[in-house]
Amino acid sequence: MTRDEAFLQFLLRMGDNTLILGHRVSEWCGHAPVLEEDIALANTALDLIGQTQMWLGLAGEVQGEGKSADDLAFLRDVWDFRNVLLVEVPNGDFGRTLMRQFLFDAWHSIMLGRLMTSSDDRVAAIAAKASKEVAYHLERSGDTVVGLGDGTEESHRRMQEALDYLWPYVGEMFASDEVDAEMAAAGIAPDPASLREEYDALVGRVLRKATLTIPDSRFAHKGGRNGRMHTEHLGHLLTQMQWLQRAYPGATW
Amino acid sequence: MKNEWPLWEIFIRGQHGMSHRHVGSLHAPDAEMAIKNARDVYTRRNEGVSIWVVEARHIAASSPSDKGPLYEPSESKVYRHPTFFDIPDEVGAM
């Protein structure tokens, strides 16, 4: 694998994470339990989609086939996506959506912090811009996880169920392969495994405050970030997200 | 409704040197979330540099039916109004 091939894979992983999570979060638009949360979730979704444009825009550049961020978002099929499985699982209830958001935001903020010192200026610039948005995402999702976890009996139960359901999807964010080794050697991105300690400390602190118990198992679903095996949910998501470009190729407004 | 979050009144300062202005209200479980919600609801188009939130029940308001005794006496006292000075442009917003 050449350095550019690895770089392209890395950029697709970053951009597909934000694209798919941004789409999932946008599904709440008009459906959130209260107006204020509805707007806040839509803002988060828009931030993530804005970041997608930067990551996939750079991916298209590195790929060198003249593809735009839109081409990559709307004209690839399931097996071409490189997002972690965590971001494609269905929203579930509001609690599960916010738990997923928190588990991702915590990783995202640590990752972007490291990427700000990337040897590639373009990566460092995207990370610097995105990290401010993500710092707020993390503050908001973290506070909500604490509020609901340490809330009523029902909200606590739902948050513990959400954590139990989502925890097996956490490990994939810290898996390393030859793409990561190449990126780390080039100083472009950190080895994901090196983020785990900081992540466990951050997540542990918040979940303790939320009176929630982290499951004992370290079993991790995987197959998203290398595209080997996505969940059955991603295809359904893409049929919604991509249908307009598929039905009316090249449509613009 | 008993389960509803309390109502908060939101004040935002648009730029340094200006005072906070009332921009609207929203629901939130506590003051911290009220500030976060205000950030998302009222500053997403770059409107503010500072946010104040006040729980609506803490605001005491004058009664509309008192407006005669409260405000009308000053209508006939034009000499109280500082309208007889020329204010230099350099002073800026007053």
Interface residues (C-beta under 8 A of the other chain):
Chain A: V34 L35 E36 I39 A40 N43 Y136 E139 R140 D143 G147
Chain B: W5 L26 H27 A28 P29 E32 M33 K36 N37 R39 D40 V41 R44
